[in-house]
């Protein structure tokens, strides 16, 4: 009977997705983190769910680890902007833990920023810019700070602040004191930001000069901007194929731009590359939707 009871308790413990708080004393406590008032973290113990809520002062906490449930795991790879409100709710609950070691709050924030940029509105780009600045300044993990810096450049470009984006991108490319992997990430992000800048200028040209195709100088400028944008979006694939997420992002943006420019062959190639070689979940979904919308005959090979 006693052994059976222990087995039941063990199964219950495994069934509960437990968050973890590590105290500076070395003690680890598990349960569900309910929130914080900025001074203490409230935890509902795993084996006493609904019966106790214990506050742990932030000053006594060494690190914190959130266990992602199935909903959060799905939201983190979602390419659907309809999921943004729910994702933002989760981010708001965790953002106060951004600086604590082992916290994955920044991962939620970056996912929010990517979906905000996917909305392609100035309001969403401003929100993404603010969010990325918070993560860049406050996340405990260097790789997330670097990714936030790159996404911030994309947000600047989307807002039409092209010169600022290019200036910061150039500064990033010349940065020193980083390891080689971080430098590669920065350079790739910088080129994507420069591509976004060219894309923004391209859209401004088409809006200001609706008959640009009939004007020799504007037609030449349009071609130069289009090529600059496509070259920048393809930079990660050509030079940093191991950065799979950035390669997928660049290919998707190149495919989207090619569709708008009427180059279905170019778009088809980019979408096929994503599906076959860089099937990152968030961009795979976008690529499939793009293929359906523009009726692209993509080639789906065996993925490596």
Residue pairs with C-beta under 8 A, 6 or more apart in sequence:
9 47
12 47
13 46
13 47
16 32
16 46
16 49
17 32
17 67
17 68
17 69
18 30
18 31
18 32
18 46
18 67
19 30
19 31
19 32
19 33
19 43
19 64
19 65
19 66
19 67
20 28
20 29
20 30
20 64
20 65
20 67
20 102
21 28
21 29
21 30
21 33
21 41
21 43
21 56
21 61
21 64
21 65
22 28
22 61
22 62
22 63
22 64
22 65
22 102
23 29
23 56
23 60
23 61
23 62
24 60
24 61
24 62
25 60
29 43
29 45
29 54
29 56
30 45
30 46
31 43
31 44
31 45
31 46
31 49
32 43
32 44
32 46
32 49
33 41
33 42
33 43
33 64
33 66
34 42
34 43
34 44
34 53
35 41
35 42
35 93
36 42
36 58
36 96
36 97
38 58
38 96
39 57
39 58
40 55
40 56
40 57
40 58
41 55
41 56
41 58
41 61
41 64
41 97
42 53
42 54
42 55
42 56
43 53
43 54
43 55
43 56
44 50
44 52
44 53
44 54
45 52
45 54
61 100
62 101
63 100
63 101
63 102
63 103
64 97
64 100
64 101
64 102
64 103
65 102
65 103
65 104
66 94
66 97
66 103
66 104
66 105
68 76
68 104
71 86
72 90
72 108
75 83
75 86
75 87
75 90
75 108
75 111
76 107
76 108
76 111
77 281
77 282
78 87
78 111
78 115
78 281
78 282
78 285
79 115
79 118
79 281
79 282
79 283
79 284
79 285
79 286
79 289
80 115
80 285
81 115
81 118
81 119
83 115
84 112
84 115
84 116
84 119
87 108
87 111
87 112
87 115
88 112
90 108
91 105
91 108
91 109
91 112
91 131
94 103
94 104
94 105
94 108
95 105
95 109
95 134
96 105
97 103
97 105
98 105
98 106
98 109
98 134
98 135
98 138
98 139
98 140
99 138
99 139
99 140
100 140
101 140
103 140
105 139
106 135
106 139
106 140
106 141
106 144
106 145
106 148
107 144
109 131
109 132
109 134
109 135
109 139
109 148
110 132
110 135
110 144
110 147
110 148
110 151
112 128
112 131
113 128
113 131
113 132
113 135
113 148
113 151
113 155
114 151
114 282
116 124
116 125
116 127
116 128
116 131
117 124
117 125
117 128
117 151
117 154
117 155
117 158
118 286
120 158
122 158
122 159
122 160
125 155
125 158
125 159
126 155
126 159
128 151
128 152
128 154
128 155
128 158
129 152
129 155
129 156
129 159
132 148
132 149
132 151
132 152
132 155
133 148
133 152
135 144
135 145
135 148
136 145
136 148
136 149
136 152
137 145
139 145
139 148
142 182
143 182
143 185
146 182
146 185
146 186
146 189
147 185
147 189
149 172
149 186
149 189
150 172
150 185
150 186
150 188
150 189
150 190
150 192
150 193
151 189
153 165
153 168
153 169
153 172
153 189
153 190
153 192
153 193
153 196
154 165
154 189
154 192
154 193
154 196
156 162
156 164
156 165
156 168
156 193
157 165
157 193
157 194
157 196
157 197
157 199
157 200
158 196
158 200
160 200
160 204
162 197
162 200
162 201
165 193
165 194
165 196
165 197
166 193
166 194
166 197
168 193
169 189
169 190
169 191
169 193
169 194
169 197
170 190
172 186
172 187
172 189
172 190
173 186
173 187
173 190
175 183
175 186
178 186
184 240
184 243
185 243
185 246
187 240
188 235
188 236
188 239
188 240
188 243
188 246
188 250
189 246
191 232
191 235
191 236
192 232
192 233
192 235
192 236
192 246
192 249
192 250
192 253
194 228
194 232
195 228
195 229
195 230
195 231
195 232
195 233
195 235
195 250
195 253
196 229
196 232
196 253
198 225
198 226
198 228
198 229
198 232
199 225
199 229
199 253
199 257
201 225
202 222
202 225
202 226
202 229
205 212
205 218
205 221
205 222
205 225
206 212
206 222
209 215
209 218
212 218
212 219
212 221
212 222
213 219
213 222
226 257
226 261
229 257
230 254
230 257
230 258
230 266
232 250
233 250
233 251
233 253
233 254
233 257
234 250
234 251
234 254
235 250
236 243
236 246
236 247
236 249
236 250
237 247
237 250
237 251
237 273
237 278
240 246
240 247
241 247
244 278
244 280
245 280
245 283
247 278
248 274
248 278
248 279
248 280
248 282
248 283
248 284
249 280
249 283
251 270
251 271
251 273
251 274
251 278
251 283
251 287
252 270
252 274
252 283
252 286
252 287
252 290
254 266
254 267
254 270
255 266
255 267
255 270
255 271
255 274
255 287
255 290
256 267
256 290
258 264
258 266
258 267
258 270
259 267
259 290
259 293
259 294
264 294
264 296
267 290
267 294
267 296
268 291
268 296
268 297
268 298
268 299
270 287
271 287
271 290
271 291
271 296
271 298
272 298
272 299
272 300
272 301
274 280
274 283
274 284
274 287
275 284
275 287
275 288
275 298
275 300
275 303
276 299
276 300
276 301
276 302
276 303
276 304
277 303
277 304
279 303
290 296
291 298
